[in-house]
Amino acid sequence: MASASPASPEPPGADTNARPATEPPAEPPAEAPAGAPTEPGTLVRLDGTVLDRSRPALCADDLGVLRGDGVFEALLVTDGRPVLLREHLDRLARSAAALGLRPPEPSAWERCLAAAIARHGGGDAYARLVLTRGRESGGPATGYALVDPLPATTLRARADGIRVLTLTRGTVTLPPGRAPWLLHGAKSLSYAVNMAAQRWARAHDAEDVIFLAEDGMVLEGPTSAVLLARGDRLLSPPPELGILPSIALGALFAEAAERGRHCAYARLTAEDLHGGDGLWLVSSVRLAARVRALDGADLPPGPHHDAVAALLHAACRNPAADRPHRP
Ligand SMILES: Cc1ncc(COP(=O)(O)O)c(C=O)c1O
């Protein structure tokens, strides 16, 4: 594989986000004319250029495409404002560092995301920040923000809950730091396995998945953290198991703790999930989706569902800036 150049944000004014600044454009840039519709969502490069979502924006040899070699964040926008943005930018920087990518300045992401949200037209939305290693032939990193309407499946999962299967991830749990190349805890672009697991669920009368390690420990969903109520306690598998530290779950735990509720990271088995008092998949965009059936067995709502939804709603309230920083 060609060695990629050190990652850095593309210089302001570069013609495309994925081409060395000195190279002439191979085709006209896909920049959106002022006022042009950008359905179905908006796309803004890290240098602030607004692009037309209906036109190609990446080079075919972008390492994000060829290798899944990059990182991303997915976050909620409410009333036109990104929720828990600082936490997402911190995690993006940690993920980038894990891949040896130099993260762009947070202010560059803030400007680019603000432009994408403004163009989207305010309200609630689904935002993604993407950073790849750039082209295989070298040059700057590729960075952009996408903003889309909240998917109907997301809204349905919040309202109606989801049916979930437990599936093995085929992994064993390693001590933290033992194998940094596995990128545990980094939100990399390599989600093909996670998407395959969700397709498997859909083909087997379910909507989502909870991954188990080979020793039976509960890990996480393909795009979510697992939250279990047991009595009055709210429990979730610890990040030391090599899972992604969930920002929504961290915010929910902080909010719950402020209100005197007991919450903790704890090792859980599939049996624990069946025997609890409520089970949810939690993530920044979908928020809390109640698991209403697990491996084909119905799970009753339990007494905590409204409280969990309210805690998450409060944890994700805007303005995010007035909230204490959470690592
Ligand atoms: C693998 C994985 N775990 C957990 C989560 C939940 O993380 P967050 O609450 O930061 O959205 C996600 C979110 O997409 C994820 O992809």
The ligand as an SDF file (V2000), in Angstrom:
LIG
                    3D

 16 16  0  0  0  0  0  0  0  0999 V2000
  -20.0530    0.8030   17.9060 C   0  0  0  0  0  0  0  0  0  0  0  0
  -20.7760    1.8960   18.6190 C   0  0  0  0  0  0  0  0  0  0  0  0
  -20.9230    1.8250   19.9590 N   0  0  0  0  0  0  0  0  0  0  0  0
  -21.5930    2.7770   20.6360 C   0  0  0  0  0  0  0  0  0  0  0  0
  -22.1540    3.8660   19.9830 C   0  0  0  0  0  0  0  0  0  0  0  0
  -22.8800    4.9300   20.7600 C   0  0  0  0  0  0  0  0  0  0  0  0
  -22.0450    6.0320   20.8300 O   0  0  0  0  0  0  0  0  0  0  0  0
  -22.6130    7.5160   20.9640 P   0  0  0  0  0  0  0  0  0  0  0  0
  -23.4550    7.5330   22.1940 O   0  0  0  0  0  0  0  0  0  0  0  0
  -21.3740    8.3130   21.1420 O   0  0  0  0  0  0  0  0  0  0  0  0
  -23.3780    7.8320   19.7390 O   0  0  0  0  0  0  0  0  0  0  0  0
  -22.0080    3.9880   18.6010 C   0  0  0  0  0  0  0  0  0  0  0  0
  -22.5550    5.1360   17.8920 C   0  0  0  0  0  0  0  0  0  0  0  0
  -22.6520    5.1710   16.7040 O   0  0  0  0  0  0  0  0  0  0  0  0
  -21.2910    2.9790   17.9020 C   0  0  0  0  0  0  0  0  0  0  0  0
  -21.1350    3.0590   16.5850 O   0  0  0  0  0  0  0  0  0  0  0  0
  1  2  1  0
  2  3  1  0
  2 15  2  0
  3  4  2  0
  4  5  1  0
  5  6  1  0
  5 12  2  0
  6  7  1  0
  7  8  1  0
  8  9  2  0
  8 10  1  0
  8 11  1  0
 12 13  1  0
 12 15  1  0
 13 14  2  0
 15 16  1  0
M  END
$$$$
